Amino acid sequence: MEVSQEKEVAAEAKSEKFQVMFEPSTLKLIDDWGFANRIRTRAEAIRQLIHKGLENSDKNAKGEASA
């Protein structure tokens, strides 16, 4: 995600909530990734991981090499 897109996403109001269940091992991976990337909350780590996954999916669909 480009810096300008990241700022747009960060500025956008978070108004939708949903519940999701994870295995403890998946939560540990998320928490470890968040800690390594200096992300303050689990929710923010999950949001960023989702955005990164969607970005990679778009690149793969367009035939671009993934980072």
PDB file with SEQRES, HELIX, SHEET and CRYST1 records, atoms N, CA, C and O in Angstrom:
SEQRES   1 A   67  MET GLU VAL SER GLN GLU LYS GLU VAL ALA ALA GLU ALA          
SEQRES   2 A   67  LYS SER GLU LYS PHE GLN VAL MET PHE GLU PRO SER THR          
SEQRES   3 A   67  LEU LYS LEU ILE ASP ASP TRP GLY PHE ALA ASN ARG ILE          
SEQRES   4 A   67  ARG THR ARG ALA GLU ALA ILE ARG GLN LEU ILE HIS LYS          
SEQRES   5 A   67  GLY LEU GLU ASN SER ASP LYS ASN ALA LYS GLY GLU ALA          
SEQRES   6 A   67  SER ALA                                                      
HELIX    1 AA1 VAL A    3  ALA A   11  1                                   9    
HELIX    2 AA2 PRO A   24  ALA A   36  1                                  13    
HELIX    3 AA3 ARG A   42  ALA A   61  1                                  20    
CRYST1    1.000    1.000    1.000  90.00  90.00  90.00 P 1           1          
ATOM      1  N   MET A   1       0.847  -1.171   0.000  1.00  0.00           N  
ATOM      2  CA  MET A   1       0.000   0.000   0.000  1.00  0.00           C  
ATOM      3  C   MET A   1       0.892   1.233   0.000  1.00  0.00           C  
ATOM      4  O   MET A   1       1.850   1.321   0.768  1.00  0.00           O  
ATOM      5  N   GLU A   2       0.574   2.166  -0.852  1.00  0.00           N  
ATOM      6  CA  GLU A   2       1.339   3.395  -0.918  1.00  0.00           C  
ATOM      7  C   GLU A   2       1.071   4.243   0.321  1.00  0.00           C  
ATOM      8  O   GLU A   2       0.042   4.091   0.979  1.00  0.00           O  
ATOM      9  N   VAL A   3       2.004   5.131   0.630  1.00  0.00           N  
ATOM     10  CA  VAL A   3       1.882   5.965   1.831  1.00  0.00           C  
ATOM     11  C   VAL A   3       0.595   6.774   1.802  1.00  0.00           C  
ATOM     12  O   VAL A   3      -0.089   6.873   2.821  1.00  0.00           O  
ATOM     13  N   SER A   4       0.247   7.357   0.653  1.00  0.00           N  
ATOM     14  CA  SER A   4      -0.980   8.161   0.581  1.00  0.00           C  
ATOM     15  C   SER A   4      -2.215   7.305   0.840  1.00  0.00           C  
ATOM     16  O   SER A   4      -3.163   7.764   1.477  1.00  0.00           O  
ATOM     17  N   GLN A   5      -2.214   6.072   0.353  1.00  0.00           N  
ATOM     18  CA  GLN A   5      -3.345   5.182   0.600  1.00  0.00           C  
ATOM     19  C   GLN A   5      -3.417   4.810   2.075  1.00  0.00           C  
ATOM     20  O   GLN A   5      -4.505   4.724   2.645  1.00  0.00           O  
ATOM     21  N   GLU A   6      -2.246   4.587   2.699  1.00  0.00           N  
ATOM     22  CA  GLU A   6      -2.223   4.255   4.118  1.00  0.00           C  
ATOM     23  C   GLU A   6      -2.811   5.391   4.942  1.00  0.00           C  
ATOM     24  O   GLU A   6      -3.557   5.147   5.890  1.00  0.00           O  
ATOM     25  N   LYS A   7      -2.480   6.635   4.586  1.00  0.00           N  
ATOM     26  CA  LYS A   7      -3.013   7.787   5.310  1.00  0.00           C  
ATOM     27  C   LYS A   7      -4.521   7.897   5.124  1.00  0.00           C  
ATOM     28  O   LYS A   7      -5.243   8.235   6.062  1.00  0.00           O  
ATOM     29  N   GLU A   8      -5.004   7.608   3.900  1.00  0.00           N  
ATOM     30  CA  GLU A   8      -6.453   7.645   3.651  1.00  0.00           C  
ATOM     31  C   GLU A   8      -7.157   6.618   4.510  1.00  0.00           C  
ATOM     32  O   GLU A   8      -8.173   6.921   5.136  1.00  0.00           O  
ATOM     33  N   VAL A   9      -6.629   5.403   4.547  1.00  0.00           N  
ATOM     34  CA  VAL A   9      -7.242   4.333   5.332  1.00  0.00           C  
ATOM     35  C   VAL A   9      -7.217   4.695   6.811  1.00  0.00           C  
ATOM     36  O   VAL A   9      -8.210   4.498   7.512  1.00  0.00           O  
ATOM     37  N   ALA A  10      -6.092   5.222   7.295  1.00  0.00           N  
ATOM     38  CA  ALA A  10      -5.976   5.594   8.703  1.00  0.00           C  
ATOM     39  C   ALA A  10      -6.946   6.707   9.068  1.00  0.00           C  
ATOM     40  O   ALA A  10      -7.470   6.732  10.182  1.00  0.00           O  
ATOM     41  N   ALA A  11      -7.193   7.631   8.136  1.00  0.00           N  
ATOM     42  CA  ALA A  11      -8.076   8.765   8.409  1.00  0.00           C  
ATOM     43  C   ALA A  11      -9.549   8.386   8.311  1.00  0.00           C  
ATOM     44  O   ALA A  11     -10.405   9.063   8.880  1.00  0.00           O  
ATOM     45  N   GLU A  12      -9.844   7.314   7.594  1.00  0.00           N  
ATOM     46  CA  GLU A  12     -11.231   6.898   7.418  1.00  0.00           C  
ATOM     47  C   GLU A  12     -11.806   6.421   8.755  1.00  0.00           C  
ATOM     48  O   GLU A  12     -11.151   5.692   9.500  1.00  0.00           O  
ATOM     49  N   ALA A  13     -13.032   6.841   9.043  1.00  0.00           N  
ATOM     50  CA  ALA A  13     -13.675   6.468  10.307  1.00  0.00           C  
ATOM     51  C   ALA A  13     -13.927   4.969  10.355  1.00  0.00           C  
ATOM     52  O   ALA A  13     -14.349   4.360   9.373  1.00  0.00           O  
ATOM     53  N   LYS A  14     -13.662   4.397  11.504  1.00  0.00           N  
ATOM     54  CA  LYS A  14     -13.912   2.970  11.712  1.00  0.00           C  
ATOM     55  C   LYS A  14     -15.298   2.844  12.336  1.00  0.00           C  
ATOM     56  O   LYS A  14     -15.461   3.034  13.541  1.00  0.00           O  
ATOM     57  N   SER A  15     -16.289   2.526  11.518  1.00  0.00           N  
ATOM     58  CA  SER A  15     -17.663   2.524  12.006  1.00  0.00           C  
ATOM     59  C   SER A  15     -18.323   1.148  11.978  1.00  0.00           C  
ATOM     60  O   SER A  15     -19.420   0.977  12.510  1.00  0.00           O  
ATOM     61  N   GLU A  16     -17.676   0.186  11.375  1.00  0.00           N  
ATOM     62  CA  GLU A  16     -18.252  -1.162  11.276  1.00  0.00           C  
ATOM     63  C   GLU A  16     -17.499  -2.115  12.193  1.00  0.00           C  
ATOM     64  O   GLU A  16     -16.269  -2.096  12.253  1.00  0.00           O  
ATOM     65  N   LYS A  17     -18.248  -2.944  12.904  1.00  0.00           N  
ATOM     66  CA  LYS A  17     -17.661  -3.933  13.790  1.00  0.00           C  
ATOM     67  C   LYS A  17     -18.134  -5.315  13.388  1.00  0.00           C  
ATOM     68  O   LYS A  17     -19.260  -5.488  12.922  1.00  0.00           O  
ATOM     69  N   PHE A  18     -17.257  -6.307  13.574  1.00  0.00           N  
ATOM     70  CA  PHE A  18     -17.689  -7.681  13.416  1.00  0.00           C  
ATOM     71  C   PHE A  18     -16.850  -8.558  14.332  1.00  0.00           C  
ATOM     72  O   PHE A  18     -15.767  -8.172  14.771  1.00  0.00           O  
ATOM     73  N   GLN A  19     -17.367  -9.729  14.607  1.00  0.00           N  
ATOM     74  CA  GLN A  19     -16.685 -10.645  15.509  1.00  0.00           C  
ATOM     75  C   GLN A  19     -16.057 -11.761  14.690  1.00  0.00           C  
ATOM     76  O   GLN A  19     -16.652 -12.255  13.732  1.00  0.00           O  
ATOM     77  N   VAL A  20     -14.860 -12.150  15.075  1.00  0.00           N  
ATOM     78  CA  VAL A  20     -14.170 -13.233  14.383  1.00  0.00           C  
ATOM     79  C   VAL A  20     -13.447 -14.078  15.435  1.00  0.00           C  
ATOM     80  O   VAL A  20     -12.972 -13.561  16.446  1.00  0.00           O  
ATOM     81  N   MET A  21     -13.373 -15.369  15.181  1.00  0.00           N  
ATOM     82  CA  MET A  21     -12.714 -16.289  16.113  1.00  0.00           C  
ATOM     83  C   MET A  21     -11.419 -16.774  15.471  1.00  0.00           C  
ATOM     84  O   MET A  21     -11.387 -17.096  14.283  1.00  0.00           O  
ATOM     85  N   PHE A  22     -10.336 -16.825  16.278  1.00  0.00           N  
ATOM     86  CA  PHE A  22      -9.046 -17.317  15.827  1.00  0.00           C  
ATOM     87  C   PHE A  22      -8.560 -18.414  16.761  1.00  0.00           C  
ATOM     88  O   PHE A  22      -8.925 -18.454  17.936  1.00  0.00           O  
ATOM     89  N   GLU A  23      -7.737 -19.298  16.227  1.00  0.00           N  
ATOM     90  CA  GLU A  23      -7.051 -20.274  17.058  1.00  0.00           C  
ATOM     91  C   GLU A  23      -5.980 -19.526  17.863  1.00  0.00           C  
ATOM     92  O   GLU A  23      -5.461 -18.508  17.404  1.00  0.00           O  
ATOM     93  N   PRO A  24      -5.653 -20.020  19.045  1.00  0.00           N  
ATOM     94  CA  PRO A  24      -4.608 -19.362  19.845  1.00  0.00           C  
ATOM     95  C   PRO A  24      -3.288 -19.226  19.085  1.00  0.00           C  
ATOM     96  O   PRO A  24      -2.596 -18.220  19.239  1.00  0.00           O  
ATOM     97  N   SER A  25      -2.931 -20.207  18.276  1.00  0.00           N  
ATOM     98  CA  SER A  25      -1.673 -20.136  17.531  1.00  0.00           C  
ATOM     99  C   SER A  25      -1.694 -19.004  16.509  1.00  0.00           C  
ATOM    100  O   SER A  25      -0.672 -18.357  16.281  1.00  0.00           O  
ATOM    101  N   THR A  26      -2.857 -18.758  15.888  1.00  0.00           N  
ATOM    102  CA  THR A  26      -2.973 -17.655  14.928  1.00  0.00           C  
ATOM    103  C   THR A  26      -2.871 -16.326  15.648  1.00  0.00           C  
ATOM    104  O   THR A  26      -2.221 -15.407  15.150  1.00  0.00           O  
ATOM    105  N   LEU A  27      -3.497 -16.203  16.805  1.00  0.00           N  
ATOM    106  CA  LEU A  27      -3.402 -14.963  17.581  1.00  0.00           C  
ATOM    107  C   LEU A  27      -1.959 -14.684  18.006  1.00  0.00           C  
ATOM    108  O   LEU A  27      -1.523 -13.533  18.025  1.00  0.00           O  
ATOM    109  N   LYS A  28      -1.229 -15.734  18.342  1.00  0.00           N  
ATOM    110  CA  LYS A  28       0.179 -15.534  18.695  1.00  0.00           C  
ATOM    111  C   LYS A  28       0.952 -15.002  17.500  1.00  0.00           C  
ATOM    112  O   LYS A  28       1.778 -14.103  17.658  1.00  0.00           O  
ATOM    113  N   LEU A  29       0.704 -15.535  16.311  1.00  0.00           N  
ATOM    114  CA  LEU A  29       1.375 -15.037  15.104  1.00  0.00           C  
ATOM    115  C   LEU A  29       1.033 -13.572  14.858  1.00  0.00           C  
ATOM    116  O   LEU A  29       1.906 -12.769  14.530  1.00  0.00           O  
ATOM    117  N   ILE A  30      -0.244 -13.232  15.018  1.00  0.00           N  
ATOM    118  CA  ILE A  30      -0.683 -11.843  14.825  1.00  0.00           C  
ATOM    119  C   ILE A  30      -0.022 -10.933  15.859  1.00  0.00           C  
ATOM    120  O   ILE A  30       0.501  -9.873  15.513  1.00  0.00           O  
ATOM    121  N   ASP A  31      -0.047 -11.346  17.123  1.00  0.00           N  
ATOM    122  CA  ASP A  31       0.547 -10.540  18.190  1.00  0.00           C  
ATOM    123  C   ASP A  31       2.057 -10.373  17.990  1.00  0.00           C  
ATOM    124  O   ASP A  31       2.594  -9.284  18.190  1.00  0.00           O  
ATOM    125  N   ASP A  32       2.735 -11.447  17.597  1.00  0.00           N  
ATOM    126  CA  ASP A  32       4.181 -11.375  17.354  1.00  0.00           C  
ATOM    127  C   ASP A  32       4.487 -10.428  16.192  1.00  0.00           C  
ATOM    128  O   ASP A  32       5.429  -9.639  16.258  1.00  0.00           O  
ATOM    129  N   TRP A  33       3.682 -10.515  15.125  1.00  0.00           N  
ATOM    130  CA  TRP A  33       3.872  -9.630  13.977  1.00  0.00           C  
ATOM    131  C   TRP A  33       3.637  -8.168  14.397  1.00  0.00           C  
ATOM    132  O   TRP A  33       4.403  -7.279  14.026  1.00  0.00           O  
ATOM    133  N   GLY A  34       2.588  -7.938  15.161  1.00  0.00           N  
ATOM    134  CA  GLY A  34       2.290  -6.596  15.629  1.00  0.00           C  
ATOM    135  C   GLY A  34       3.409  -6.036  16.495  1.00  0.00           C  
ATOM    136  O   GLY A  34       3.791  -4.875  16.347  1.00  0.00           O  
ATOM    137  N   PHE A  35       3.934  -6.857  17.398  1.00  0.00           N  
ATOM    138  CA  PHE A  35       5.031  -6.406  18.256  1.00  0.00           C  
ATOM    139  C   PHE A  35       6.264  -6.075  17.415  1.00  0.00           C  
ATOM    140  O   PHE A  35       6.904  -5.045  17.627  1.00  0.00           O  
ATOM    141  N   ALA A  36       6.598  -6.948  16.462  1.00  0.00           N  
ATOM    142  CA  ALA A  36       7.778  -6.741  15.617  1.00  0.00           C  
ATOM    143  C   ALA A  36       7.646  -5.483  14.765  1.00  0.00           C  
ATOM    144  O   ALA A  36       8.649  -4.871  14.397  1.00  0.00           O  
ATOM    145  N   ASN A  37       6.410  -5.097  14.451  1.00  0.00           N  
ATOM    146  CA  ASN A  37       6.161  -3.922  13.615  1.00  0.00           C  
ATOM    147  C   ASN A  37       5.704  -2.715  14.424  1.00  0.00           C  
ATOM    148  O   ASN A  37       5.221  -1.730  13.864  1.00  0.00           O  
ATOM    149  N   ARG A  38       5.858  -2.796  15.741  1.00  0.00           N  
ATOM    150  CA  ARG A  38       5.554  -1.687  16.653  1.00  0.00           C  
ATOM    151  C   ARG A  38       4.112  -1.191  16.508  1.00  0.00           C  
ATOM    152  O   ARG A  38       3.848   0.012  16.512  1.00  0.00           O  
ATOM    153  N   ILE A  39       3.198  -2.136  16.383  1.00  0.00           N  
ATOM    154  CA  ILE A  39       1.778  -1.803  16.283  1.00  0.00           C  
ATOM    155  C   ILE A  39       1.184  -1.955  17.676  1.00  0.00           C  
ATOM    156  O   ILE A  39       1.400  -2.964  18.348  1.00  0.00           O  
ATOM    157  N   ARG A  40       0.444  -0.960  18.098  1.00  0.00           N  
ATOM    158  CA  ARG A  40       0.013  -0.884  19.498  1.00  0.00           C  
ATOM    159  C   ARG A  40      -1.114  -1.830  19.870  1.00  0.00           C  
ATOM    160  O   ARG A  40      -1.178  -2.288  21.011  1.00  0.00           O  
ATOM    161  N   THR A  41      -2.005  -2.134  18.933  1.00  0.00           N  
ATOM    162  CA  THR A  41      -3.153  -2.965  19.295  1.00  0.00           C  
ATOM    163  C   THR A  41      -3.292  -4.153  18.346  1.00  0.00           C  
ATOM    164  O   THR A  41      -2.857  -4.113  17.195  1.00  0.00           O  
ATOM    165  N   ARG A  42      -3.903  -5.195  18.862  1.00  0.00           N  
ATOM    166  CA  ARG A  42      -4.183  -6.377  18.049  1.00  0.00           C  
ATOM    167  C   ARG A  42      -5.109  -6.011  16.893  1.00  0.00           C  
ATOM    168  O   ARG A  42      -4.922  -6.481  15.771  1.00  0.00           O  
ATOM    169  N   ALA A  43      -6.105  -5.175  17.167  1.00  0.00           N  
ATOM    170  CA  ALA A  43      -7.053  -4.784  16.119  1.00  0.00           C  
ATOM    171  C   ALA A  43      -6.338  -4.082  14.968  1.00  0.00           C  
ATOM    172  O   ALA A  43      -6.625  -4.354  13.802  1.00  0.00           O  
ATOM    173  N   GLU A  44      -5.412  -3.183  15.288  1.00  0.00           N  
ATOM    174  CA  GLU A  44      -4.675  -2.475  14.243  1.00  0.00           C  
ATOM    175  C   GLU A  44      -3.775  -3.439  13.476  1.00  0.00           C  
ATOM    176  O   GLU A  44      -3.639  -3.321  12.258  1.00  0.00           O  
ATOM    177  N   ALA A  45      -3.165  -4.385  14.170  1.00  0.00           N  
ATOM    178  CA  ALA A  45      -2.333  -5.382  13.489  1.00  0.00           C  
ATOM    179  C   ALA A  45      -3.175  -6.186  12.497  1.00  0.00           C  
ATOM    180  O   ALA A  45      -2.743  -6.434  11.371  1.00  0.00           O  
ATOM    181  N   ILE A  46      -4.365  -6.588  12.910  1.00  0.00           N  
ATOM    182  CA  ILE A  46      -5.251  -7.345  12.024  1.00  0.00           C  
ATOM    183  C   ILE A  46      -5.656  -6.497  10.827  1.00  0.00           C  
ATOM    184  O   ILE A  46      -5.660  -6.988   9.699  1.00  0.00           O  
ATOM    185  N   ARG A  47      -6.001  -5.221  11.056  1.00  0.00           N  
ATOM    186  CA  ARG A  47      -6.360  -4.338   9.938  1.00  0.00           C  
ATOM    187  C   ARG A  47      -5.213  -4.221   8.944  1.00  0.00           C  
ATOM    188  O   ARG A  47      -5.418  -4.315   7.734  1.00  0.00           O  
ATOM    189  N   GLN A  48      -4.001  -4.016   9.461  1.00  0.00           N  
ATOM    190  CA  GLN A  48      -2.858  -3.863   8.558  1.00  0.00           C  
ATOM    191  C   GLN A  48      -2.562  -5.149   7.795  1.00  0.00           C  
ATOM    192  O   GLN A  48      -2.239  -5.103   6.608  1.00  0.00           O  
ATOM    193  N   LEU A  49      -2.667  -6.288   8.459  1.00  0.00           N  
ATOM    194  CA  LEU A  49      -2.444  -7.560   7.776  1.00  0.00           C  
ATOM    195  C   LEU A  49      -3.484  -7.794   6.682  1.00  0.00           C  
ATOM    196  O   LEU A  49      -3.155  -8.305   5.612  1.00  0.00           O  
ATOM    197  N   ILE A  50      -4.726  -7.425   6.942  1.00  0.00           N  
ATOM    198  CA  ILE A  50      -5.773  -7.555   5.928  1.00  0.00           C  
ATOM    199  C   ILE A  50      -5.460  -6.667   4.733  1.00  0.00           C  
ATOM    200  O   ILE A  50      -5.570  -7.103   3.587  1.00  0.00           O  
ATOM    201  N   HIS A  51      -5.071  -5.424   4.994  1.00  0.00           N  
ATOM    202  CA  HIS A  51      -4.741  -4.505   3.896  1.00  0.00           C  
ATOM    203  C   HIS A  51      -3.560  -5.024   3.080  1.00  0.00           C  
ATOM    204  O   HIS A  51      -3.572  -4.945   1.851  1.00  0.00           O  
ATOM    205  N   LYS A  52      -2.540  -5.553   3.757  1.00  0.00           N  
ATOM    206  CA  LYS A  52      -1.379  -6.104   3.045  1.00  0.00           C  
ATOM    207  C   LYS A  52      -1.787  -7.308   2.202  1.00  0.00           C  
ATOM    208  O   LYS A  52      -1.324  -7.460   1.071  1.00  0.00           O  
ATOM    209  N   GLY A  53      -2.643  -8.155   2.740  1.00  0.00           N  
ATOM    210  CA  GLY A  53      -3.115  -9.316   1.986  1.00  0.00           C  
ATOM    211  C   GLY A  53      -3.924  -8.908   0.768  1.00  0.00           C  
ATOM    212  O   GLY A  53      -3.767  -9.490  -0.305  1.00  0.00           O  
ATOM    213  N   LEU A  54      -4.782  -7.920   0.921  1.00  0.00           N  
ATOM    214  CA  LEU A  54      -5.578  -7.435  -0.210  1.00  0.00           C  
ATOM    215  C   LEU A  54      -4.695  -6.795  -1.267  1.00  0.00           C  
ATOM    216  O   LEU A  54      -4.925  -6.972  -2.463  1.00  0.00           O  
ATOM    217  N   GLU A  55      -3.687  -6.053  -0.831  1.00  0.00           N  
ATOM    218  CA  GLU A  55      -2.760  -5.422  -1.770  1.00  0.00           C  
ATOM    219  C   GLU A  55      -2.009  -6.489  -2.575  1.00  0.00           C  
ATOM    220  O   GLU A  55      -1.876  -6.373  -3.793  1.00  0.00           O  
ATOM    221  N   ASN A  56      -1.521  -7.525  -1.889  1.00  0.00           N  
ATOM    222  CA  ASN A  56      -0.821  -8.604  -2.585  1.00  0.00           C  
ATOM    223  C   ASN A  56      -1.748  -9.346  -3.532  1.00  0.00           C  
ATOM    224  O   ASN A  56      -1.336  -9.754  -4.618  1.00  0.00           O  
ATOM    225  N   SER A  57      -2.982  -9.520  -3.130  1.00  0.00           N  
ATOM    226  CA  SER A  57      -3.958 -10.180  -3.981  1.00  0.00           C  
ATOM    227  C   SER A  57      -4.184  -9.384  -5.261  1.00  0.00           C  
ATOM    228  O   SER A  57      -4.262  -9.958  -6.347  1.00  0.00           O  
ATOM    229  N   ASP A  58      -4.291  -8.045  -5.133  1.00  0.00           N  
ATOM    230  CA  ASP A  58      -4.455  -7.178  -6.305  1.00  0.00           C  
ATOM    231  C   ASP A  58      -3.244  -7.269  -7.223  1.00  0.00           C  
ATOM    232  O   ASP A  58      -3.388  -7.343  -8.443  1.00  0.00           O  
ATOM    233  N   LYS A  59      -2.036  -7.263  -6.628  1.00  0.00           N  
ATOM    234  CA  LYS A  59      -0.814  -7.358  -7.433  1.00  0.00           C  
ATOM    235  C   LYS A  59      -0.765  -8.687  -8.181  1.00  0.00           C  
ATOM    236  O   LYS A  59      -0.417  -8.731  -9.361  1.00  0.00           O  
ATOM    237  N   ASN A  60      -1.117  -9.769  -7.489  1.00  0.00           N  
ATOM    238  CA  ASN A  60      -1.098 -11.082  -8.126  1.00  0.00           C  
ATOM    239  C   ASN A  60      -2.123 -11.170  -9.247  1.00  0.00           C  
ATOM    240  O   ASN A  60      -1.872 -11.795 -10.278  1.00  0.00           O  
ATOM    241  N   ALA A  61      -3.273 -10.547  -9.044  1.00  0.00           N  
ATOM    242  CA  ALA A  61      -4.315 -10.562 -10.071  1.00  0.00           C  
ATOM    243  C   ALA A  61      -3.875  -9.794 -11.311  1.00  0.00           C  
ATOM    244  O   ALA A  61      -4.279 -10.121 -12.427  1.00  0.00           O  
ATOM    245  N   LYS A  62      -3.048  -8.773 -11.115  1.00  0.00           N  
ATOM    246  CA  LYS A  62      -2.550  -7.961 -12.224  1.00  0.00           C  
ATOM    247  C   LYS A  62      -1.269  -8.535 -12.815  1.00  0.00           C  
ATOM    248  O   LYS A  62      -0.743  -7.997 -13.789  1.00  0.00           O  
ATOM    249  N   GLY A  63      -0.759  -9.622 -12.236  1.00  0.00           N  
ATOM    250  CA  GLY A  63       0.439 -10.247 -12.757  1.00  0.00           C  
ATOM    251  C   GLY A  63       1.732  -9.605 -12.300  1.00  0.00           C  
ATOM    252  O   GLY A  63       2.787  -9.869 -12.877  1.00  0.00           O  
ATOM    253  N   GLU A  64       1.673  -8.764 -11.269  1.00  0.00           N  
ATOM    254  CA  GLU A  64       2.869  -8.121 -10.743  1.00  0.00           C  
ATOM    255  C   GLU A  64       3.553  -9.062  -9.768  1.00  0.00           C  
ATOM    256  O   GLU A  64       2.908  -9.929  -9.179  1.00  0.00           O  
ATOM    257  N   ALA A  65       4.837  -8.897  -9.600  1.00  0.00           N  
ATOM    258  CA  ALA A  65       5.585  -9.699  -8.645  1.00  0.00           C  
ATOM    259  C   ALA A  65       5.233  -9.244  -7.241  1.00  0.00           C  
ATOM    260  O   ALA A  65       5.094  -8.047  -6.992  1.00  0.00           O  
ATOM    261  N   SER A  66       5.087 -10.192  -6.317  1.00  0.00           N  
ATOM    262  CA  SER A  66       4.783  -9.812  -4.929  1.00  0.00           C  
ATOM    263  C   SER A  66       6.066  -9.495  -4.195  1.00  0.00           C  
ATOM    264  O   SER A  66       7.129 -10.046  -4.481  1.00  0.00           O  
ATOM    265  N   ALA A  67       5.934  -8.575  -3.222  1.00  0.00           N  
ATOM    266  CA  ALA A  67       7.111  -8.119  -2.474  1.00  0.00           C  
ATOM    267  C   ALA A  67       7.530  -9.118  -1.432  1.00  0.00           C  
ATOM    268  O   ALA A  67       8.503  -8.890  -0.714  1.00  0.00           O  
TER     269      ALA A  67                                                      
END                                                                             
